[in-house]
Amino acid sequence: MARFMSRLWCKVESSGRHLPIVLNAVLVFSITAEVSYLVLVEAPLEPEQKKTEWSTMWKAMHLFAQYFMLGNITWNASLFVKTNPSIRGVFLGGDALGQGWRYCYNCETHTPPRCSHCYDCNVCVLRRDHHCVFFGECVGFHNYRYFLTCLLFMWAGLLYAVVMNAEVFIVILKEGVTFHSIMLLLVPWIMLVSGQVTARAFAFAFIADTCVLGFLLVAAFLFFHVALMLRGQTTREWYSTRQPYNLGALANIRECLGKYWYICWLCPLIPSPLPGDGINFKGVH
């Protein structure tokens, strides 16, 4: 019985690790489907413009931009999760250990500077930034580029979705700022359960709200990590007043995004080799 319960718990724990990824995927594809509907069906609003050549071009441009961002989000997220940021399979060096090396009693090995143990992943991560609960993976030296680029396109995609959903907010508020409209915007679930709105109105209001909240959240994460990158710091080093690895803004960007930092953000398939190995770092002393 104990063995059965142990196996069951392991399966539940394994499934729980993938739950944030599933929820994120559902939200991203739901927003994409709703915005696609707005582009294809609801816009342009004037009936005489719906069958014009400009309408077709307008829709094609919007759909291209939309699915370009979606492709970058999903591909970067996939590479972020698949890229191993830990010390597994990494030769950490011989007996001569430099300054900043520490011994990890969990991994039973010496670890280089900026490396720390993640108790969620149960392994030490090279240049560990933090454990991302949204993807269930640590952000480290080898997958930081994909994490940051994914944030960038999520921010751009949500900004685009907020602009496209402006018409939804206009329709909801067209009769003025009433108790009904405020409740629909703030708590659409209650309005649906109480039978005050249709399922269609709830879906549009819920996704529009999700776009606004998601945009604000992702924007905060993105700008915070851009600031960290420019300072040559990780999240764990943010609280320190010292910046021993700050090589200047341009060099710091190259350290995080690689040799072709100026173009690699356009597509995750563009190779951009990192200048270091995640073990030895240039520092300012």
C-alpha positions as CSV (number, residue, x, y, z in Angstrom):
1,M,0.0,0.0,0.0
2,A,2.8,2.4,0.9
3,R,4.6,1.6,-2.4
4,F,1.4,2.2,-4.3
5,M,0.8,5.6,-2.6
6,S,4.4,6.5,-3.2
7,R,4.1,5.8,-7.0
8,L,0.8,7.7,-7.1
9,W,2.3,10.7,-5.4
10,C,5.2,10.6,-7.8
11,K,2.8,10.7,-10.8
12,V,0.8,13.5,-9.3
13,E,4.0,15.5,-8.6
14,S,5.2,14.9,-12.1
15,S,1.9,16.0,-13.6
16,G,1.9,19.1,-11.3
17,R,5.2,20.2,-12.7
18,H,3.7,20.4,-16.2
19,L,0.5,22.0,-15.1
20,P,1.8,25.6,-15.4
21,I,3.0,24.9,-19.0
22,V,-0.4,23.5,-19.9
23,L,-2.3,26.5,-18.4
24,N,0.1,29.0,-20.1
25,A,-0.5,27.2,-23.5
26,V,-4.2,27.3,-23.0
27,L,-4.2,31.0,-22.3
28,V,-1.8,31.9,-25.2
29,F,-3.8,29.9,-27.7
30,S,-7.1,31.2,-26.4
31,I,-6.0,34.8,-26.7
32,T,-4.6,34.0,-30.2
33,A,-8.0,32.4,-31.3
34,E,-9.9,35.4,-29.9
35,V,-7.7,38.0,-31.6
36,S,-7.9,36.0,-34.9
37,Y,-11.7,36.1,-34.6
38,L,-11.6,39.9,-34.1
39,V,-9.4,40.3,-37.2
40,L,-11.3,37.9,-39.5
41,V,-14.9,38.6,-38.4
42,E,-15.3,41.8,-36.5
43,A,-12.9,44.1,-38.4
44,P,-13.2,46.3,-40.3
45,L,-16.4,47.4,-38.7
46,E,-18.0,49.2,-41.8
47,P,-19.9,46.7,-44.0
48,E,-18.7,48.4,-47.2
49,Q,-15.1,47.8,-46.3
50,K,-15.4,44.0,-45.6
51,K,-14.9,42.8,-49.1
52,T,-12.4,45.4,-50.4
53,E,-8.8,44.7,-51.4
54,W,-7.6,46.8,-48.5
55,S,-9.6,44.7,-46.1
56,T,-7.9,41.5,-47.3
57,M,-4.4,43.1,-47.1
58,W,-5.2,44.4,-43.6
59,K,-6.2,41.1,-42.4
60,A,-3.3,39.3,-43.9
61,M,-0.8,41.7,-42.3
62,H,-2.5,41.4,-38.9
63,L,-2.5,37.6,-39.1
64,F,1.1,37.5,-40.2
65,A,2.2,39.7,-37.3
66,Q,0.1,37.7,-34.9
67,Y,1.3,34.3,-35.8
68,F,4.9,35.5,-36.1
69,M,4.7,36.5,-32.5
70,L,2.9,33.2,-31.5
71,G,5.6,31.2,-33.3
72,N,8.4,33.0,-31.5
73,I,6.6,32.6,-28.1
74,T,6.1,28.8,-28.5
75,W,9.5,28.1,-30.1
76,N,11.4,30.1,-27.5
77,A,9.4,28.5,-24.7
78,S,10.1,25.1,-26.0
79,L,13.8,25.7,-26.3
80,F,13.9,27.3,-22.9
81,V,12.3,24.2,-21.3
82,K,14.5,21.7,-23.4
83,T,17.8,23.5,-22.8
84,N,19.6,22.1,-19.8
85,P,20.9,25.0,-17.6
86,S,22.2,22.7,-14.8
87,I,25.7,21.3,-14.1
88,R,24.6,17.8,-15.3
89,G,27.0,16.7,-18.0
90,V,29.3,19.7,-17.5
91,F,32.9,19.2,-16.6
92,L,33.5,21.7,-13.8
93,G,37.3,21.5,-13.7
94,G,40.0,19.8,-11.8
95,D,41.4,20.3,-8.3
96,A,42.5,23.9,-8.8
97,L,39.4,25.9,-7.8
98,G,39.3,29.6,-8.1
99,Q,37.8,32.3,-6.0
100,G,34.0,32.1,-5.5
101,W,33.8,28.3,-5.8
102,R,31.6,26.6,-3.2
103,Y,30.7,23.1,-2.2
104,C,27.1,21.9,-2.7
105,Y,26.2,19.2,-0.2
106,N,23.1,18.3,-2.1
107,C,24.9,17.7,-5.4
108,E,28.1,16.6,-3.6
109,T,30.4,18.6,-5.8
110,H,32.2,22.0,-6.0
111,T,30.3,24.6,-8.0
112,P,31.6,27.7,-9.8
113,P,30.7,31.3,-9.0
114,R,27.2,32.5,-9.7
115,C,26.0,28.8,-9.6
116,S,23.5,27.8,-6.9
117,H,21.3,24.9,-6.0
118,C,17.6,24.8,-7.0
119,Y,15.5,22.8,-4.6
120,D,12.7,22.6,-7.1
121,C,14.9,21.1,-9.8
122,N,17.1,19.4,-7.2
123,V,20.3,20.3,-9.0
124,C,22.8,23.2,-9.2
125,V,22.3,25.6,-12.1
126,L,25.0,27.5,-13.8
127,R,24.6,31.3,-13.4
128,R,21.3,30.7,-11.8
129,D,18.8,33.5,-12.1
130,H,15.6,32.1,-10.6
131,H,13.2,29.2,-10.9
132,C,10.4,30.1,-13.3
133,V,7.1,28.8,-11.8
134,F,5.3,29.5,-15.1
135,F,7.4,27.0,-17.0
136,G,8.6,24.8,-14.1
137,E,12.2,25.3,-15.1
138,C,15.2,27.2,-13.9
139,V,16.6,30.2,-15.7
140,G,20.3,29.9,-16.1
141,F,23.3,30.6,-18.3
142,H,22.4,28.4,-21.2
143,N,18.7,29.1,-21.5
144,Y,18.5,32.8,-20.5
145,R,18.4,34.0,-24.1
146,Y,15.2,31.9,-24.8
147,F,13.6,33.1,-21.6
148,L,14.2,36.8,-22.3
149,T,13.1,36.5,-25.9
150,C,10.0,34.7,-24.9
151,L,9.2,37.5,-22.5
152,L,9.8,40.0,-25.2
153,F,7.4,38.4,-27.7
154,M,4.8,37.7,-25.0
155,W,4.9,41.4,-24.1
156,A,4.6,42.5,-27.8
157,G,1.8,39.9,-28.4
158,L,-0.2,41.0,-25.3
159,L,0.2,44.7,-26.2
160,Y,-1.1,43.8,-29.7
161,A,-4.0,41.8,-28.1
162,V,-4.9,44.7,-25.7
163,V,-5.1,47.2,-28.7
164,M,-7.2,44.7,-30.7
165,N,-9.5,44.2,-27.7
166,A,-10.1,48.0,-27.3
167,E,-13.3,47.5,-29.2
168,V,-14.5,45.0,-26.7
169,F,-14.0,47.5,-23.9
170,I,-15.8,50.2,-26.0
171,V,-18.8,47.8,-26.6
172,I,-19.0,47.0,-22.9
173,L,-18.9,50.6,-21.8
174,K,-21.0,52.0,-24.7
175,E,-23.9,52.6,-22.4
176,G,-21.8,54.3,-19.8
177,V,-20.0,53.3,-16.7
178,T,-22.7,51.3,-15.0
179,F,-22.7,48.7,-12.3
180,H,-23.3,46.0,-14.9
181,S,-20.4,47.0,-17.1
182,I,-18.0,47.4,-14.2
183,M,-18.9,44.0,-12.8
184,L,-18.5,42.4,-16.3
185,L,-15.0,43.9,-16.6
186,L,-13.9,43.1,-13.0
187,V,-15.6,39.8,-12.2
188,P,-17.0,38.2,-15.5
189,W,-17.2,34.8,-13.8
190,I,-19.8,36.0,-11.3
191,M,-21.8,37.7,-14.1
192,L,-21.8,34.4,-16.1
193,V,-22.8,32.2,-13.1
194,S,-25.6,34.6,-12.1
195,G,-27.0,34.6,-15.7
196,Q,-26.4,38.3,-16.2
197,V,-24.4,37.8,-19.5
198,T,-24.2,35.3,-22.3
199,A,-21.3,32.9,-22.6
200,R,-20.1,34.8,-25.7
201,A,-20.0,38.1,-23.7
202,F,-18.2,36.4,-20.8
203,A,-15.5,34.9,-23.1
204,F,-14.7,38.3,-24.7
205,A,-14.7,40.1,-21.4
206,F,-12.6,37.4,-19.7
207,I,-10.0,37.3,-22.5
208,A,-9.8,41.1,-22.7
209,D,-9.2,41.3,-18.9
210,T,-6.6,38.5,-19.2
211,C,-4.8,40.5,-21.9
212,V,-4.6,43.6,-19.8
213,L,-3.5,41.8,-16.6
214,G,-1.1,39.6,-18.5
215,F,0.4,42.6,-20.3
216,L,1.1,44.4,-17.0
217,L,2.6,41.3,-15.4
218,V,4.8,40.4,-18.4
219,A,5.9,44.1,-18.8
220,A,7.1,44.2,-15.2
221,F,9.1,40.9,-15.7
222,L,10.5,42.0,-19.0
223,F,11.7,45.5,-17.9
224,F,13.1,44.0,-14.7
225,H,15.2,41.4,-16.5
226,V,16.3,44.0,-19.2
227,A,17.5,46.2,-16.3
228,L,19.3,43.2,-14.8
229,M,20.9,42.3,-18.1
230,L,22.2,45.8,-18.6
231,R,23.7,45.8,-15.1
232,G,25.3,42.4,-15.6
233,Q,23.4,40.9,-12.7
234,T,21.1,38.0,-12.0
235,T,17.9,38.2,-9.8
236,R,19.9,36.6,-6.9
237,E,22.5,39.4,-7.3
238,W,20.0,42.2,-7.5
239,Y,20.0,42.9,-3.8
240,S,23.8,43.4,-3.7
241,T,25.2,46.9,-4.1
242,R,28.3,45.4,-5.8
243,Q,28.3,44.7,-9.5
244,P,31.5,42.7,-10.0
245,Y,30.3,41.3,-13.4
246,N,29.2,44.6,-14.9
247,L,31.3,44.9,-18.1
248,G,29.2,47.7,-19.6
249,A,25.8,47.6,-21.3
250,L,26.9,46.3,-24.7
251,A,29.2,43.6,-23.2
252,N,26.5,42.6,-20.7
253,I,24.0,42.1,-23.5
254,R,26.5,40.0,-25.4
255,E,27.2,37.9,-22.3
256,C,23.4,37.0,-22.1
257,L,22.3,36.9,-25.8
258,G,25.5,35.8,-27.5
259,K,27.7,37.0,-30.4
260,Y,24.8,38.0,-32.7
261,W,22.7,39.6,-30.0
262,Y,21.4,42.3,-32.4
263,I,19.5,39.8,-34.6
264,C,19.1,36.6,-32.6
265,W,16.0,37.9,-30.9
266,L,14.1,37.8,-34.2
267,C,14.1,34.0,-34.4
268,P,15.2,31.3,-31.9
269,L,16.7,29.4,-34.8
270,I,19.4,32.0,-35.4
271,P,22.6,30.7,-33.8
272,S,24.2,33.1,-31.4
273,P,27.1,31.4,-29.4
274,L,27.6,32.7,-25.9
275,P,31.1,34.1,-25.2
276,G,31.6,32.1,-22.0
277,D,31.0,28.6,-20.6
278,G,28.9,29.4,-17.5
279,I,31.8,28.5,-15.3
280,N,34.3,31.3,-15.7
281,F,33.2,34.9,-15.9
282,K,34.9,38.1,-16.7
283,G,34.7,40.5,-13.7
284,V,35.5,44.0,-12.7
285,H,37.6,44.1,-9.6
